[in-house]
Amino acid sequence: MAKQSKIDHLLFLIIVALLAWVIPGGGHFAIKERKRGIIIFVTITLTFLTGLYVGSVAVVDAVGSWPWYVAQMAASPAVGMIANITRSGEYVSYGRPFDIGQIYTTIAGMLNILCIVSAVYMAYCGRGEMIGDEENDV
Protein backbone atom coordinates (compact mmCIF):
# COMPACT_ATOMS: atom_id res chain seq x y z
CA MET A 1 0.00 0.00 0.00
CA ALA A 2 1.14 3.54 -0.67
CA LYS A 3 1.62 5.92 2.25
CA GLN A 4 -1.80 6.86 3.48
CA SER A 5 -3.08 8.91 6.33
CA LYS A 6 -4.42 7.11 9.39
CA ILE A 7 -7.98 7.99 8.42
CA ASP A 8 -7.55 6.50 4.94
CA HIS A 9 -6.06 3.35 6.45
CA LEU A 10 -8.92 3.07 8.96
CA LEU A 11 -11.45 3.51 6.16
CA PHE A 12 -9.65 0.79 4.19
CA LEU A 13 -9.88 -1.60 7.16
CA ILE A 14 -13.59 -0.86 7.60
CA ILE A 15 -14.24 -1.53 3.91
CA VAL A 16 -12.36 -4.83 4.12
CA ALA A 17 -14.38 -5.84 7.21
CA LEU A 18 -17.70 -4.96 5.59
CA LEU A 19 -16.82 -6.82 2.40
CA ALA A 20 -15.80 -9.85 4.45
CA TRP A 21 -19.15 -9.78 6.27
CA VAL A 22 -21.43 -9.13 3.30
CA ILE A 23 -19.80 -11.79 1.12
CA PRO A 24 -17.83 -14.45 2.99
CA GLY A 25 -14.29 -14.27 1.62
CA GLY A 26 -14.92 -10.84 0.09
CA GLY A 27 -12.44 -9.13 2.38
CA HIS A 28 -9.66 -11.50 1.36
CA PHE A 29 -10.60 -11.11 -2.27
CA ALA A 30 -10.42 -7.32 -1.91
CA ILE A 31 -6.84 -7.47 -0.59
CA LYS A 32 -5.81 -9.69 -3.50
CA GLU A 33 -5.86 -12.97 -1.60
CA ARG A 34 -8.12 -14.45 -4.25
CA LYS A 35 -7.51 -18.17 -3.64
CA ARG A 36 -8.07 -17.76 0.07
CA GLY A 37 -11.21 -15.70 -0.57
CA ILE A 38 -12.67 -18.36 -2.84
CA ILE A 39 -11.92 -21.13 -0.35
CA ILE A 40 -13.55 -19.12 2.45
CA PHE A 41 -16.60 -18.34 0.31
CA VAL A 42 -17.15 -21.96 -0.68
CA THR A 43 -16.59 -23.30 2.85
CA ILE A 44 -18.85 -20.88 4.69
CA THR A 45 -21.56 -20.89 2.05
CA LEU A 46 -21.69 -24.70 1.87
CA THR A 47 -21.74 -24.98 5.66
CA PHE A 48 -24.62 -22.51 5.89
CA LEU A 49 -26.56 -24.11 3.03
CA THR A 50 -26.07 -27.56 4.56
CA GLY A 51 -27.66 -26.26 7.76
CA LEU A 52 -30.60 -24.85 5.80
CA TYR A 53 -30.98 -28.12 3.90
CA VAL A 54 -30.93 -30.29 7.03
CA GLY A 55 -33.18 -28.15 9.22
CA SER A 56 -35.11 -26.05 6.63
CA VAL A 57 -35.19 -22.26 6.63
CA ALA A 58 -36.97 -22.42 9.98
CA VAL A 59 -33.59 -22.73 11.73
CA VAL A 60 -33.16 -18.97 11.20
CA ASP A 61 -35.49 -17.71 13.92
CA ALA A 62 -34.89 -14.14 15.06
CA VAL A 63 -37.63 -14.25 17.69
CA GLY A 64 -37.61 -17.69 19.30
CA SER A 65 -33.89 -18.43 19.04
CA TRP A 66 -32.30 -15.01 19.09
CA PRO A 67 -28.91 -16.06 20.59
CA TRP A 68 -28.46 -18.49 17.69
CA TYR A 69 -29.71 -15.85 15.28
CA VAL A 70 -27.03 -13.38 16.39
CA ALA A 71 -24.30 -15.90 15.55
CA GLN A 72 -26.04 -16.83 12.28
CA MET A 73 -26.16 -13.13 11.31
CA ALA A 74 -22.36 -13.09 11.33
CA ALA A 75 -22.43 -15.31 8.23
CA SER A 76 -23.96 -12.60 6.05
CA PRO A 77 -26.68 -9.93 6.08
CA ALA A 78 -28.63 -12.30 3.80
CA VAL A 79 -29.56 -14.16 6.99
CA GLY A 80 -31.74 -11.17 7.88
CA MET A 81 -33.71 -11.67 4.67
CA ILE A 82 -34.23 -15.33 5.53
CA ALA A 83 -35.42 -14.28 9.00
CA ASN A 84 -38.03 -12.00 7.42
CA ILE A 85 -39.34 -14.97 5.44
CA THR A 86 -39.57 -17.22 8.51
CA ARG A 87 -41.21 -14.59 10.76
CA SER A 88 -44.64 -15.46 9.42
CA GLY A 89 -44.49 -18.77 11.29
CA GLU A 90 -45.49 -20.95 8.36
CA TYR A 91 -42.06 -22.61 8.28
CA VAL A 92 -41.53 -24.96 11.19
CA SER A 93 -38.93 -27.53 12.05
CA TYR A 94 -38.54 -29.66 15.16
CA GLY A 95 -36.30 -32.27 16.66
CA ARG A 96 -32.86 -33.34 15.66
CA PRO A 97 -32.87 -31.90 12.12
CA PHE A 98 -33.72 -28.48 13.54
CA ASP A 99 -30.92 -28.69 16.10
CA ILE A 100 -28.33 -29.88 13.59
CA GLY A 101 -29.35 -27.25 11.05
CA GLN A 102 -29.14 -24.54 13.69
CA ILE A 103 -25.68 -25.71 14.71
CA TYR A 104 -24.41 -25.75 11.10
CA THR A 105 -25.72 -22.28 10.31
CA THR A 106 -24.32 -20.91 13.56
CA ILE A 107 -20.91 -22.46 12.91
CA ALA A 108 -20.91 -20.81 9.47
CA GLY A 109 -21.47 -17.46 11.18
CA MET A 110 -18.72 -18.01 13.72
CA LEU A 111 -16.32 -19.14 10.99
CA ASN A 112 -17.06 -15.93 9.12
CA ILE A 113 -16.18 -13.90 12.23
CA LEU A 114 -12.76 -15.54 12.23
CA CYS A 115 -12.36 -14.82 8.53
CA ILE A 116 -13.37 -11.17 8.99
CA VAL A 117 -10.73 -10.80 11.69
CA SER A 118 -8.18 -12.51 9.45
CA ALA A 119 -8.92 -10.21 6.50
CA VAL A 120 -8.74 -7.07 8.63
CA TYR A 121 -5.50 -8.22 10.27
CA MET A 122 -3.91 -9.02 6.93
CA ALA A 123 -4.99 -5.62 5.59
CA TYR A 124 -3.68 -3.90 8.73
CA CYS A 125 -0.28 -5.59 8.39
CA GLY A 126 -0.08 -4.52 4.76
CA ARG A 127 -0.19 -8.01 3.35
CA GLY A 128 -2.69 -7.02 0.71
CA GLU A 129 -3.85 -3.89 -1.01
CA MET A 130 -7.20 -2.85 -2.36
CA ILE A 131 -8.04 -4.07 -5.84
CA GLY A 132 -7.20 -1.32 -8.28
CA ASP A 133 -4.09 -0.17 -6.39
CA GLU A 134 -1.67 -1.28 -9.09
CA GLU A 135 1.43 0.73 -8.13
CA ASN A 136 3.01 -2.16 -6.19
CA ASP A 137 2.32 -4.81 -8.82
CA VAL A 138 5.25 -5.95 -10.94
LOVO-575777 format. One record per residue (C-alpha): residue number from 1; residue in three letters; chain; y, z, x. Coordinates in Angstrom, 2 decimals, always signed. Layout:
N
(NUM, "ALA", "A", (Y, Z, X));
...
//
This chain:
138
(1, "MET", "A", (+0.00, +0.00, +0.00));
(2, "ALA", "A", (+3.54, -0.67, +1.14));
(3, "LYS", "A", (+5.92, +2.25, +1.62));
(4, "GLN", "A", (+6.86, +3.48, -1.80));
(5, "SER", "A", (+8.91, +6.33, -3.08));
(6, "LYS", "A", (+7.11, +9.39, -4.42));
(7, "ILE", "A", (+7.99, +8.42, -7.98));
(8, "ASP", "A", (+6.50, +4.94, -7.55));
(9, "HIS", "A", (+3.35, +6.45, -6.06));
(10, "LEU", "A", (+3.07, +8.96, -8.92));
(11, "LEU", "A", (+3.51, +6.16, -11.45));
(12, "PHE", "A", (+0.79, +4.19, -9.65));
(13, "LEU", "A", (-1.60, +7.16, -9.88));
(14, "ILE", "A", (-0.86, +7.60, -13.59));
(15, "ILE", "A", (-1.53, +3.91, -14.24));
(16, "VAL", "A", (-4.83, +4.12, -12.36));
(17, "ALA", "A", (-5.84, +7.21, -14.38));
(18, "LEU", "A", (-4.96, +5.59, -17.70));
(19, "LEU", "A", (-6.82, +2.40, -16.82));
(20, "ALA", "A", (-9.85, +4.45, -15.80));
(21, "TRP", "A", (-9.78, +6.27, -19.15));
(22, "VAL", "A", (-9.13, +3.30, -21.43));
(23, "ILE", "A", (-11.79, +1.12, -19.80));
(24, "PRO", "A", (-14.45, +2.99, -17.83));
(25, "GLY", "A", (-14.27, +1.62, -14.29));
(26, "GLY", "A", (-10.84, +0.09, -14.92));
(27, "GLY", "A", (-9.13, +2.38, -12.44));
(28, "HIS", "A", (-11.50, +1.36, -9.66));
(29, "PHE", "A", (-11.11, -2.27, -10.60));
(30, "ALA", "A", (-7.32, -1.91, -10.42));
(31, "ILE", "A", (-7.47, -0.59, -6.84));
(32, "LYS", "A", (-9.69, -3.50, -5.81));
(33, "GLU", "A", (-12.97, -1.60, -5.86));
(34, "ARG", "A", (-14.45, -4.25, -8.12));
(35, "LYS", "A", (-18.17, -3.64, -7.51));
(36, "ARG", "A", (-17.76, +0.07, -8.07));
(37, "GLY", "A", (-15.70, -0.57, -11.21));
(38, "ILE", "A", (-18.36, -2.84, -12.67));
(39, "ILE", "A", (-21.13, -0.35, -11.92));
(40, "ILE", "A", (-19.12, +2.45, -13.55));
(41, "PHE", "A", (-18.34, +0.31, -16.60));
(42, "VAL", "A", (-21.96, -0.68, -17.15));
(43, "THR", "A", (-23.30, +2.85, -16.59));
(44, "ILE", "A", (-20.88, +4.69, -18.85));
(45, "THR", "A", (-20.89, +2.05, -21.56));
(46, "LEU", "A", (-24.70, +1.87, -21.69));
(47, "THR", "A", (-24.98, +5.66, -21.74));
(48, "PHE", "A", (-22.51, +5.89, -24.62));
(49, "LEU", "A", (-24.11, +3.03, -26.56));
(50, "THR", "A", (-27.56, +4.56, -26.07));
(51, "GLY", "A", (-26.26, +7.76, -27.66));
(52, "LEU", "A", (-24.85, +5.80, -30.60));
(53, "TYR", "A", (-28.12, +3.90, -30.98));
(54, "VAL", "A", (-30.29, +7.03, -30.93));
(55, "GLY", "A", (-28.15, +9.22, -33.18));
(56, "SER", "A", (-26.05, +6.63, -35.11));
(57, "VAL", "A", (-22.26, +6.63, -35.19));
(58, "ALA", "A", (-22.42, +9.98, -36.97));
(59, "VAL", "A", (-22.73, +11.73, -33.59));
(60, "VAL", "A", (-18.97, +11.20, -33.16));
(61, "ASP", "A", (-17.71, +13.92, -35.49));
(62, "ALA", "A", (-14.14, +15.06, -34.89));
(63, "VAL", "A", (-14.25, +17.69, -37.63));
(64, "GLY", "A", (-17.69, +19.30, -37.61));
(65, "SER", "A", (-18.43, +19.04, -33.89));
(66, "TRP", "A", (-15.01, +19.09, -32.30));
(67, "PRO", "A", (-16.06, +20.59, -28.91));
(68, "TRP", "A", (-18.49, +17.69, -28.46));
(69, "TYR", "A", (-15.85, +15.28, -29.71));
(70, "VAL", "A", (-13.38, +16.39, -27.03));
(71, "ALA", "A", (-15.90, +15.55, -24.30));
(72, "GLN", "A", (-16.83, +12.28, -26.04));
(73, "MET", "A", (-13.13, +11.31, -26.16));
(74, "ALA", "A", (-13.09, +11.33, -22.36));
(75, "ALA", "A", (-15.31, +8.23, -22.43));
(76, "SER", "A", (-12.60, +6.05, -23.96));
(77, "PRO", "A", (-9.93, +6.08, -26.68));
(78, "ALA", "A", (-12.30, +3.80, -28.63));
(79, "VAL", "A", (-14.16, +6.99, -29.56));
(80, "GLY", "A", (-11.17, +7.88, -31.74));
(81, "MET", "A", (-11.67, +4.67, -33.71));
(82, "ILE", "A", (-15.33, +5.53, -34.23));
(83, "ALA", "A", (-14.28, +9.00, -35.42));
(84, "ASN", "A", (-12.00, +7.42, -38.03));
(85, "ILE", "A", (-14.97, +5.44, -39.34));
(86, "THR", "A", (-17.22, +8.51, -39.57));
(87, "ARG", "A", (-14.59, +10.76, -41.21));
(88, "SER", "A", (-15.46, +9.42, -44.64));
(89, "GLY", "A", (-18.77, +11.29, -44.49));
(90, "GLU", "A", (-20.95, +8.36, -45.49));
(91, "TYR", "A", (-22.61, +8.28, -42.06));
(92, "VAL", "A", (-24.96, +11.19, -41.53));
(93, "SER", "A", (-27.53, +12.05, -38.93));
(94, "TYR", "A", (-29.66, +15.16, -38.54));
(95, "GLY", "A", (-32.27, +16.66, -36.30));
(96, "ARG", "A", (-33.34, +15.66, -32.86));
(97, "PRO", "A", (-31.90, +12.12, -32.87));
(98, "PHE", "A", (-28.48, +13.54, -33.72));
(99, "ASP", "A", (-28.69, +16.10, -30.92));
(100, "ILE", "A", (-29.88, +13.59, -28.33));
(101, "GLY", "A", (-27.25, +11.05, -29.35));
(102, "GLN", "A", (-24.54, +13.69, -29.14));
(103, "ILE", "A", (-25.71, +14.71, -25.68));
(104, "TYR", "A", (-25.75, +11.10, -24.41));
(105, "THR", "A", (-22.28, +10.31, -25.72));
(106, "THR", "A", (-20.91, +13.56, -24.32));
(107, "ILE", "A", (-22.46, +12.91, -20.91));
(108, "ALA", "A", (-20.81, +9.47, -20.91));
(109, "GLY", "A", (-17.46, +11.18, -21.47));
(110, "MET", "A", (-18.01, +13.72, -18.72));
(111, "LEU", "A", (-19.14, +10.99, -16.32));
(112, "ASN", "A", (-15.93, +9.12, -17.06));
(113, "ILE", "A", (-13.90, +12.23, -16.18));
(114, "LEU", "A", (-15.54, +12.23, -12.76));
(115, "CYS", "A", (-14.82, +8.53, -12.36));
(116, "ILE", "A", (-11.17, +8.99, -13.37));
(117, "VAL", "A", (-10.80, +11.69, -10.73));
(118, "SER", "A", (-12.51, +9.45, -8.18));
(119, "ALA", "A", (-10.21, +6.50, -8.92));
(120, "VAL", "A", (-7.07, +8.63, -8.74));
(121, "TYR", "A", (-8.22, +10.27, -5.50));
(122, "MET", "A", (-9.02, +6.93, -3.91));
(123, "ALA", "A", (-5.62, +5.59, -4.99));
(124, "TYR", "A", (-3.90, +8.73, -3.68));
(125, "CYS", "A", (-5.59, +8.39, -0.28));
(126, "GLY", "A", (-4.52, +4.76, -0.08));
(127, "ARG", "A", (-8.01, +3.35, -0.19));
(128, "GLY", "A", (-7.02, +0.71, -2.69));
(129, "GLU", "A", (-3.89, -1.01, -3.85));
(130, "MET", "A", (-2.85, -2.36, -7.20));
(131, "ILE", "A", (-4.07, -5.84, -8.04));
(132, "GLY", "A", (-1.32, -8.28, -7.20));
(133, "ASP", "A", (-0.17, -6.39, -4.09));
(134, "GLU", "A", (-1.28, -9.09, -1.67));
(135, "GLU", "A", (+0.73, -8.13, +1.43));
(136, "ASN", "A", (-2.16, -6.19, +3.01));
(137, "ASP", "A", (-4.81, -8.82, +2.32));
(138, "VAL", "A", (-5.95, -10.94, +5.25));
//
